Amino acid sequence: MSLPAGLTSYEFLRSLEPSTDLARYWHLSIRKQEDGRHPMLAPDGIPVPTPISLEAFFGKPGPIEIEIGCGKGGFLVEYCEKHPELPLVGLEWENEIACQAARRLQKRTHLPHARVLLGDAFYFFRDFLPDSCVGAFHMYFPDPWPKKRHVKNRLMGPRFMEQVLRTALPDAPFFWGTDHAEYNAEAQAVFASLPWLEMEIPNAEPTEGIMTNFEKKYRAQGKPIYRCKLRVKKPGVEKV
């Protein structure tokens, strides 16, 4: 399959669909052609945004909160237990792990507005989230891709943060945490380069006292933890 003129990478059409097996578990996947094997390219290589209806997706309108990399749902479930009416989606790109988080939610019918989504966080933000809909971002212990040849796979970077700015409500907090010193330094450089992102707490405690499964393990091992809380200051937009 050859690339259209002027493109350096493929842009595929993507679908967002609920799981047929697990309640509140959604899949973000590349659409296939009729043969079921080959992916469908976006027309002219241009992305085709299809913003979701927050009320249809979550069962109530926004604002929403997002956990980027929810793992097995340790933080997601405990946080939602404290905020049962909150529309929150946990994004995870490993199917087996995302399934575990979805199963935990499925058992908690008193948390009707929480969701788990399997897929690439960047494309969910770019193609499916409306403007100015997110009240808080949670990004705890993302995969650091420590090998040099894999560093390009890291989510944290200017391209992703552009989507954070677009989707954020004014003054939305952005919570960050990692155990990986080099990835943290890279993230801090990104944060410092963004004039619309304000550092609020440089050495933050776990959000509402809730630790992820990874953080519990790393603290037990005596590993250093790097956390901070930032705030999105949308240019030219005042909080209502």
C-alpha positions as CSV (number, residue, x, y, z in Angstrom):
1,M,0.0,0.0,0.0
2,S,1.6,3.3,-1.1
3,L,1.4,6.5,0.7
4,P,-0.5,9.5,-0.9
5,A,1.7,12.2,-2.1
6,G,3.1,14.5,0.6
7,L,2.4,12.1,3.5
8,T,5.0,10.6,5.8
9,S,2.7,8.2,7.6
10,Y,-0.7,6.6,7.2
11,E,-3.9,8.1,8.6
12,F,-6.4,5.3,9.1
13,L,-10.1,5.6,9.8
14,R,-11.0,4.5,13.4
15,S,-14.1,3.3,15.1
16,L,-15.3,3.7,18.7
17,E,-17.6,0.8,19.7
18,P,-18.8,-0.8,22.9
19,S,-17.7,-4.3,23.9
20,T,-20.2,-7.1,23.3
21,D,-18.9,-8.9,26.4
22,L,-18.3,-6.3,29.1
23,A,-20.4,-3.4,30.2
24,R,-18.8,0.0,30.0
25,Y,-15.8,-1.3,28.0
26,W,-15.2,0.4,24.7
27,H,-12.8,-0.3,21.9
28,L,-11.0,2.2,19.7
29,S,-9.8,0.3,16.6
30,I,-8.8,0.8,13.1
31,R,-11.5,0.1,10.6
32,K,-11.0,-2.7,8.2
33,Q,-11.8,-3.0,4.5
34,E,-14.3,-5.6,3.3
35,D,-11.6,-8.3,3.2
36,G,-11.3,-7.9,7.0
37,R,-7.5,-7.7,6.8
38,H,-6.5,-4.4,5.3
39,P,-7.1,-1.1,7.2
40,M,-9.1,1.8,5.6
41,L,-7.1,4.9,4.8
42,A,-8.7,8.3,5.6
43,P,-9.6,10.2,2.4
44,D,-6.6,12.2,1.1
45,G,-4.7,11.2,4.3
46,I,-6.7,13.7,6.3
47,P,-8.0,12.7,9.8
48,V,-11.7,12.4,10.1
49,P,-12.8,13.7,13.5
50,T,-16.1,12.3,14.8
51,P,-16.6,13.9,18.3
52,I,-18.7,11.8,20.6
53,S,-21.8,12.9,22.4
54,L,-20.7,13.0,26.1
55,E,-24.2,12.2,27.3
56,A,-24.6,9.2,24.9
57,F,-21.1,7.9,25.9
58,F,-21.2,8.4,29.6
59,G,-24.9,8.4,30.4
60,K,-24.7,12.1,31.4
61,P,-23.2,15.3,30.0
62,G,-19.8,16.6,30.9
63,P,-17.6,17.9,32.2
64,I,-15.7,14.6,32.3
65,E,-12.4,13.5,33.8
66,I,-9.8,11.2,32.1
67,E,-7.2,8.8,33.4
68,I,-4.5,8.3,30.7
69,G,-3.2,4.7,31.3
70,C,-5.6,3.3,33.8
71,G,-3.9,-0.1,34.1
72,K,-6.0,-2.6,36.0
73,G,-8.2,0.2,37.4
74,G,-6.8,0.6,40.8
75,F,-6.9,4.4,40.9
76,L,-10.0,4.6,38.6
77,V,-12.2,2.4,40.8
78,E,-11.2,4.0,44.1
79,Y,-11.5,7.5,42.7
80,C,-14.9,6.8,41.3
81,E,-16.0,5.3,44.6
82,K,-15.4,8.8,46.1
83,H,-17.2,10.5,43.1
84,P,-19.9,8.0,42.0
85,E,-21.7,10.6,39.7
86,L,-18.5,11.5,37.9
87,P,-18.2,10.7,34.1
88,L,-14.7,9.3,34.0
89,V,-12.9,7.3,31.3
90,G,-9.8,5.3,31.9
91,L,-7.7,4.8,28.7
92,E,-5.5,1.7,28.4
93,W,-3.8,0.2,25.4
94,E,-3.2,-3.4,26.6
95,N,-6.2,-5.5,26.1
96,E,-5.7,-8.0,29.0
97,I,-5.1,-5.2,31.5
98,A,-8.0,-3.1,30.2
99,C,-10.3,-6.1,30.5
100,Q,-9.4,-6.4,34.2
101,A,-10.3,-2.8,34.8
102,A,-13.6,-3.2,32.9
103,R,-14.5,-6.3,34.9
104,R,-13.9,-4.3,38.1
105,L,-16.3,-1.6,36.9
106,Q,-18.8,-4.1,35.7
107,K,-19.2,-5.4,39.3
108,R,-19.9,-1.9,40.6
109,T,-23.3,-0.9,39.3
110,H,-23.3,2.1,41.6
111,L,-20.7,3.7,39.4
112,P,-22.8,4.0,36.2
113,H,-20.8,6.8,34.5
114,A,-17.3,5.3,34.5
115,R,-15.8,3.8,31.4
116,V,-12.7,1.9,30.3
117,L,-11.5,2.4,26.7
118,L,-9.0,0.2,24.9
119,G,-7.0,2.1,22.4
120,D,-4.5,4.8,21.7
121,A,-5.0,7.8,23.9
122,F,-3.8,10.3,21.4
123,Y,-6.3,9.3,18.7
124,F,-9.1,9.2,21.2
125,F,-8.3,12.8,22.2
126,R,-7.8,14.0,18.7
127,D,-10.6,12.4,16.9
128,F,-13.3,11.7,19.5
129,L,-13.3,14.3,22.3
130,P,-15.1,17.6,21.8
131,D,-13.4,20.9,22.6
132,S,-13.4,22.1,26.2
133,C,-15.0,19.1,27.8
134,V,-12.4,17.8,30.3
135,G,-12.4,19.0,34.0
136,A,-9.3,17.0,35.1
137,F,-6.5,14.9,33.6
138,H,-4.9,12.1,35.5
139,M,-1.6,10.6,34.1
140,Y,0.0,8.2,36.6
141,F,3.0,5.9,35.8
142,P,2.7,5.7,32.1
143,D,4.9,3.3,30.2
144,P,8.3,5.0,30.1
145,W,9.5,3.0,27.1
146,P,13.0,2.9,28.6
147,K,14.9,1.5,25.6
148,K,16.4,4.1,23.4
149,R,14.8,2.8,20.3
150,H,11.3,2.9,21.9
151,V,11.5,6.5,23.3
152,K,9.5,7.7,20.3
153,N,6.5,5.7,21.6
154,R,6.2,7.9,24.7
155,L,2.8,9.7,24.8
156,M,4.0,12.7,26.8
157,G,5.1,15.4,24.3
158,P,4.0,18.6,22.6
159,R,1.7,16.8,20.1
160,F,-0.3,15.2,22.9
161,M,-0.3,18.3,25.1
162,E,-1.9,20.3,22.2
163,Q,-4.9,17.9,22.6
164,V,-4.9,18.5,26.3
165,L,-5.2,22.2,25.7
166,R,-7.9,21.8,23.2
167,T,-10.1,19.5,25.3
168,A,-9.5,21.1,28.7
169,L,-11.9,23.4,30.5
170,P,-10.3,26.5,31.9
171,D,-8.3,25.8,35.1
172,A,-8.5,22.1,34.6
173,P,-5.9,20.3,36.8
174,F,-3.3,18.0,35.2
175,F,-2.0,15.4,37.6
176,W,1.3,13.6,36.7
177,G,3.2,10.8,38.3
178,T,6.0,8.4,37.4
179,D,8.8,6.4,39.0
180,H,11.1,6.9,36.0
181,A,13.5,9.8,36.5
182,E,14.5,10.3,32.9
183,Y,10.9,10.3,31.7
184,N,10.0,12.7,34.4
185,A,12.8,15.1,33.4
186,E,11.5,14.9,29.8
187,A,8.0,15.6,30.9
188,Q,9.0,18.5,33.1
189,A,10.8,20.1,30.2
190,V,7.6,19.7,28.1
191,F,5.5,21.3,30.9
192,A,7.9,24.2,31.3
193,S,7.8,24.9,27.6
194,L,4.0,25.4,27.6
195,P,3.0,29.0,28.5
196,W,-0.6,27.9,29.1
197,L,0.4,25.2,31.7
198,E,1.0,26.4,35.3
199,M,2.9,24.4,37.8
200,E,0.8,24.4,41.0
201,I,2.4,21.7,43.2
202,P,5.8,20.5,42.1
203,N,6.0,17.7,44.7
204,A,2.4,16.5,45.0
205,E,1.0,13.8,47.2
206,P,-1.2,11.0,45.6
207,T,-4.4,12.5,44.4
208,E,-7.0,12.4,47.2
209,G,-4.6,9.9,48.9
210,I,-5.2,7.3,46.2
211,M,-2.2,5.4,44.9
212,T,-2.1,3.3,41.7
213,N,-1.1,-0.4,41.9
214,F,2.3,0.5,40.4
215,E,2.8,3.3,43.0
216,K,2.1,0.9,45.9
217,K,4.6,-1.6,44.5
218,Y,7.3,1.0,43.8
219,R,6.9,2.7,47.2
220,A,7.2,-0.8,48.9
221,Q,10.5,-1.2,46.9
222,G,11.7,2.1,48.1
223,K,11.9,3.6,44.6
224,P,11.6,7.4,44.2
225,I,8.3,8.7,43.0
226,Y,7.9,11.9,41.0
227,R,4.5,13.6,41.2
228,C,3.2,17.1,40.4
229,K,0.0,18.9,39.9
230,L,-0.3,21.5,37.1
231,R,-3.2,23.6,35.9
232,V,-4.4,24.5,32.3
233,K,-4.7,28.2,31.8
234,K,-6.5,28.5,28.4
235,P,-5.3,31.6,26.6
236,G,-8.0,34.2,26.3
237,V,-10.5,32.1,28.2
238,E,-11.7,32.9,31.7
239,K,-13.2,30.3,34.0
240,V,-17.0,30.8,34.3
